[in-house]
Amino acid sequence: MVVNLINVKPGSRVKVIRIQGGLGVRQRLSCLGIHPGDLMAVQTSAIMQGPIVVGIHGNKVAIGRCVAAKILVEEV
């Protein structure tokens, strides 16, 4: 089932299916190493609108909730 990243529980492993949004969002995520088809692990998700921390390609990346809402993922 495809959901956006903000709806995934910490500890889950997910595959990036699609990135919605404009060129700026896609370029920013590309610079962080997040591309469609990549696998990543959701490490923490703050309760009170904080960033979502994911592990991808051996790095930890913090993603704001507005941007995370544009990342469609599927749990693996």
Buried (B, 14 or more C-beta within 10 A) or exposed (E): EEBBBBEBEEEBEBBBBBBEBEEEBBEBBEEBEBEBEBEBBBBEBEEEEEBBBBBBEEEEBBBEBEBBBBBBBEEE
